[in-house]
Amino acid sequence: MTLLFVSAADDPEEWAGALAALRPDIPFRVWPDVGDPAAVRYALAWRPPADALPGLPNLQAIFSLGAGIDGLADVPEALPPGVPVVRMVEEGLSAGMAEYVAWQVLDWHRGGALYRAQQQAGEWRRRRSKLAGERRIGILGLGVLGQSAARMLTGLGFPVAGWSRTAKTVDQVVCHHGADGLADLVAGSDILVNLLPLTPQTEGLINADLIAALPKGAVLINAARGRHVVDVDLLAALDSGHLAGAALDVFSTEPLPPDHPFWRHPRIALTPHVAALTLARTAAPAVVAQIARIERGEAPLHVVDAGRGY
């Protein structure tokens, strides 16, 4: 009963130690050192090569190493038919995302970019700011990460609304769904936070039309996937002054090319896809719990629905 680690972007030694501390009975191997292919029951993977997984006849589950599943969905030829793909849902990811969103919301809310510019110019100037209760936050996506961010923001006193594909109920959050709900959410958001899954339906959702529907002076925070945003439309809205700023952690091409205009735009706060990192020390217990379910003959939780794309 071997677990195979397949990722060039993550440290296998961290995962080997974290998993061994919980389940020393499960052999841990790093691709391409597969050992006996028939012994591999589980794969922990992100962007696996096309030939890494299809030759494993007894594979029972593929666990995504990332918060999303595009690192697997983008390489469908690497996914053996009939083997469930399991999303990574664990406390560390949720906490990391909530912290990132709260950081960016508070920074824009209190004029962080303006004061940093004043510091560089040697300008002593006080600006009036709103209270948290006067700044409306809209969250696109009310999954595990969206709800975690919403809880932190409501705890800080912000009024929070959220949008999801289907109707949901979240404590202290005004919930919208469907096309009409999306329009209502966008029109009432001073800061719009994108935490949607990337699907064919959500790719390019944040385009000129959606941005134009935001209140003038709104801010966009994107910590989901870069392909949700039409870059040229975002730049046009920033340059025109319709948007006051944007905090971007994800990009259509990563690493972001050195000549991309996002790098030096004065109204963009940019981070290199670090909003919510999968940490072995917090994620290993979640993987072990999923394996235990499978061993008991139960289906794992958070299995990707191919029809929905997440």
C-alpha positions in Angstrom: 0.0 0.0 0.0 2.3 2.8 -1.3 1.6 6.5 -1.6 3.3 8.1 -4.6 4.3 11.8 -4.5 4.3 13.5 -7.9 5.1 17.2 -7.9 8.0 19.3 -9.0 6.7 22.3 -7.1 6.6 20.8 -3.6 9.2 19.4 -1.1 8.8 15.6 -0.9 11.0 15.4 2.3 8.5 17.6 4.2 5.7 15.4 3.1 7.5 12.2 3.8 8.2 13.2 7.4 4.7 14.6 8.1 3.0 11.5 6.7 5.4 9.1 8.4 4.7 10.7 11.8 1.0 9.7 11.3 1.1 6.6 9.2 4.6 5.0 9.3 3.0 1.8 7.8 2.4 3.5 4.4 5.5 3.4 2.2 6.2 6.8 0.6 7.8 7.0 -2.8 8.7 10.0 -5.1 8.0 9.7 -8.8 9.7 8.4 -10.9 10.9 6.0 -8.3 7.6 4.1 -8.3 8.8 0.7 -7.1 6.2 -1.9 -7.7 3.4 -0.1 -9.7 0.8 -2.6 -8.4 1.6 -1.5 -4.8 0.6 2.1 -5.3 -2.8 2.8 -3.9 -2.7 6.6 -3.5 -1.1 9.6 -5.3 -0.4 13.0 -3.9 0.1 15.1 -7.1 0.3 18.5 -8.8 0.8 18.8 -12.5 1.9 15.2 -12.9 3.6 14.1 -16.2 1.3 12.3 -18.6 2.9 9.0 -17.9 3.1 9.2 -14.1 -0.2 7.8 -13.0 -1.9 5.8 -15.8 0.4 2.8 -15.3 -0.7 2.2 -11.7 -3.4 -0.6 -11.9 -4.5 -0.4 -8.2 -4.6 3.4 -7.8 -7.6 4.3 -5.5 -7.4 8.0 -5.2 -5.5 11.1 -6.4 -5.1 13.8 -3.8 -4.5 17.3 -5.2 -1.6 19.1 -3.6 -3.1 22.5 -4.3 -6.2 24.5 -3.2 -7.6 24.2 -6.6 -7.6 21.3 -9.0 -6.4 23.0 -12.2 -3.0 21.4 -11.5 -4.7 18.1 -12.3 -7.6 19.2 -14.6 -5.1 20.9 -16.9 -3.4 17.6 -17.6 -6.4 15.2 -18.2 -4.3 12.7 -20.0 -2.4 12.1 -16.8 -5.6 11.1 -14.9 -6.6 7.4 -15.1 -10.3 7.1 -15.8 -12.4 6.1 -12.9 -9.9 7.1 -10.2 -11.4 9.8 -7.9 -9.6 13.2 -7.7 -9.8 14.6 -4.2 -9.6 18.4 -3.5 -7.2 19.5 -0.7 -9.4 20.8 2.1 -7.6 21.4 5.3 -7.3 24.0 8.1 -3.9 25.5 7.1 -5.1 26.4 3.6 -8.3 28.0 4.9 -6.4 30.0 7.6 -3.8 31.1 5.1 -6.4 32.3 2.6 -8.4 34.1 5.3 -5.3 35.9 6.5 -4.3 37.0 3.0 -7.7 38.3 2.2 -8.0 40.2 5.6 -4.5 41.7 5.0 -5.4 43.0 1.6 -8.8 44.2 2.6 -7.4 46.1 5.6 -4.5 47.5 3.6 -6.8 49.0 0.9 -9.5 50.0 3.5 -7.0 52.1 5.4 -5.2 53.5 2.4 -2.0 51.6 2.7 -0.8 52.3 -0.9 -1.5 56.0 -0.5 0.5 56.3 2.7 3.4 54.3 1.3 3.5 56.7 -1.7 3.4 59.7 0.7 6.3 58.2 2.7 8.4 57.9 -0.4 7.6 61.5 -1.2 8.2 62.8 2.3 4.6 64.1 2.4 2.9 64.4 5.8 -0.8 64.3 5.0 -3.7 62.8 6.9 -6.6 61.2 5.0 -10.0 60.5 6.4 -10.9 56.9 6.4 -14.1 54.9 6.8 -14.8 52.4 9.5 -15.0 48.8 8.7 -18.8 48.8 9.0 -18.9 51.4 6.2 -16.9 49.3 3.7 -18.9 46.7 1.8 -17.1 43.5 0.9 -18.2 41.1 -1.8 -16.8 37.6 -2.1 -17.1 35.6 -5.3 -17.1 32.0 -4.2 -18.6 30.6 -1.0 -16.7 27.4 -0.8 -14.5 26.4 2.1 -12.0 29.2 1.4 -14.6 31.8 0.8 -16.5 31.0 4.0 -13.2 31.1 6.0 -12.4 34.5 4.6 -15.9 35.7 5.2 -15.8 34.7 8.9 -12.6 36.6 9.4 -13.9 39.7 7.7 -17.2 39.7 9.6 -15.2 39.3 12.8 -13.4 42.6 11.9 -16.7 44.4 11.5 -17.0 44.5 7.7 -20.5 43.9 6.1 -19.9 40.8 3.8 -22.0 39.5 0.9 -21.1 36.5 -1.1 -22.0 34.8 -4.4 -22.1 31.2 -5.4 -23.3 29.2 -8.3 -26.1 27.6 -6.2 -28.0 29.0 -3.2 -26.1 28.8 0.1 -26.6 30.0 3.7 -23.6 31.4 5.6 -23.9 32.9 9.0 -23.6 36.8 9.0 -23.2 36.8 5.2 -25.7 38.1 2.7 -25.8 35.2 0.1 -26.5 35.6 -3.6 -26.6 33.1 -6.4 -27.4 33.0 -10.1 -27.0 35.7 -12.7 -29.2 38.2 -10.9 -27.5 37.6 -7.7 -24.1 38.1 -9.3 -25.2 41.5 -10.6 -26.5 42.5 -7.2 -23.3 41.4 -5.4 -21.0 43.3 -7.8 -23.0 46.5 -7.7 -22.8 46.5 -3.9 -19.1 45.7 -3.4 -16.6 48.4 -2.5 -14.0 45.6 -2.4 -14.6 42.5 -4.5 -12.7 39.4 -3.5 -12.5 36.5 -6.0 -12.2 33.0 -4.6 -14.1 31.1 -7.3 -13.0 27.7 -8.7 -11.7 27.9 -12.2 -14.1 26.3 -14.6 -15.1 27.0 -18.3 -18.0 29.0 -16.9 -15.8 31.2 -14.6 -12.8 31.7 -16.8 -12.7 35.4 -17.9 -15.6 36.2 -15.6 -13.9 39.4 -14.4 -14.0 41.3 -17.6 -14.9 44.8 -18.7 -18.6 44.4 -18.2 -18.3 43.0 -14.6 -15.7 45.6 -13.7 -17.8 48.4 -15.1 -20.7 47.3 -12.8 -18.6 47.8 -9.7 -18.9 51.1 -7.9 -16.4 53.7 -9.0 -13.4 53.6 -6.7 -13.8 49.9 -5.9 -10.9 47.5 -5.4 -10.4 44.0 -6.8 -8.6 41.2 -4.8 -7.9 38.1 -6.8 -6.5 35.1 -4.9 -8.3 32.4 -7.0 -6.8 31.9 -10.5 -5.3 34.4 -12.9 -7.5 33.2 -15.8 -10.6 34.5 -14.0 -9.5 38.0 -15.0 -9.1 39.6 -18.4 -5.9 41.4 -17.9 -6.4 44.2 -20.5 -9.8 45.0 -19.1 -8.4 45.2 -15.6 -5.6 47.5 -16.7 -8.0 49.7 -18.6 -10.2 50.1 -15.5 -7.2 51.0 -13.3 -5.8 53.5 -15.8 -9.2 55.2 -16.2 -9.6 55.5 -12.4 -12.8 53.4 -12.3 -11.0 51.0 -10.0 -8.9 52.4 -7.2 -6.6 49.4 -7.1 -6.1 45.7 -7.3 -4.4 43.1 -5.2 -3.3 40.2 -7.4 -1.8 36.9 -6.1 -2.5 34.8 -9.2 -1.9 35.3 -12.9 -2.7 33.8 -16.3 0.9 32.9 -16.8 3.1 32.0 -13.8 5.7 33.1 -13.1 4.5 36.4 -14.3 6.7 37.5 -17.2 9.2 40.3 -16.2 7.8 42.7 -18.9 4.1 42.3 -17.8 2.6 45.7 -17.0 1.2 44.4 -13.7 4.7 44.4 -12.2 5.1 48.2 -12.1 1.5 49.5 -12.1 1.1 52.0 -9.3 -2.4 50.7 -8.4 -1.5 47.0 -8.2 -0.3 45.2 -5.2 1.3 42.0 -6.4 2.3 38.8 -4.7 3.8 35.6 -6.3 0.9 33.1 -5.7 1.4 32.8 -1.9 -2.0 33.6 -0.5 -2.7 30.0 0.6 0.1 27.5 0.5 -0.4 23.8 1.2 1.8 23.1 4.2 2.7 19.5 4.8 2.5 19.9 8.6 -1.2 20.9 8.4 -2.3 19.1 5.3 -0.9 15.6 6.1 -3.6 14.9 8.8 -6.2 15.6 6.2 -4.7 13.2 3.7 -4.3 10.5 6.3 -8.0 11.0 7.3 -9.0 10.5 3.7 -7.0 7.4 3.4 -8.6 6.0 6.6 -12.0 6.6 5.0 -11.0 4.6 1.9 -9.6 1.8 4.1 -13.0 1.6 5.9 -14.7 1.2 2.6 -16.1 4.8 2.6 -15.9 7.3 -0.2 -13.4 10.1 0.4 -14.7 13.6 1.0 -14.3 16.5 -1.4 -14.2 14.4 -4.6 -14.1 16.5 -7.7 -17.3 16.5 -9.7 -16.3 16.3 -13.3 -19.5 17.9 -14.4 -19.0 21.0 -12.3 -15.2 21.1 -12.7 -14.5 21.3 -9.0 
